[in-house]
Amino acid sequence: MNIDELRNDIAKEQKKGLPFIIASVIIWTLILIVTCLELPLQTKNLFVFCCSCPLMPLAMLISKIIKVDLFSKKNPLGNLGFLFTLNQFLYILIVMWVFNAVPEKMVMVYGMVFGAHLLPYSWLYRSIAYRVVAIFLPIMALIVGHIFTATVLAGAFALTEVVFSIILFFEVKSMNTVE
């Protein structure tokens, strides 16, 4: 298989990462709930970090429901997708710094990192939706995060992820009907 065939194959096999994007709807909804709590800011921010912990179990559960093998070894590009995910762990160090240095902007920076980490998947999955969302989310986080509260920002992220999930669903569906 050539590289384009491998990319098409992984996009179909992984349903363009839909289990993770659907899981992120839940994660951002949890973050929204946390930002609404009457707690000290440092405690809220710590809970925001904790909200991302169920990402993998949620993605695994969703993958079972929508019939995606998250850990398939059939396509060598699966390792590349995993490497793209690990990249976010390096950027989370910036968020950890903001946690102490500018705690009122932590959710904003967290959102920027989350959005930006999606960009390589636009290439891997041949997805315009990933490209648009990966550019839109950090810019939206910067603007909304400076003007509004973390609660408004988390709500905007949750809503964007819902729309993104729906668009990805249709991208996946159109891939399957092209055959």
PyMOL commands that set and color helices and strands:
alter all, ss='L'
color gray80, all
select helices_A, chain A and resi 3-13+15-36+41-51+55-65+77-101+103-116+119-124+128-147+150-178
alter helices_A, ss='H'
color red, helices_A
deselect
rebuild
show_as cartoon
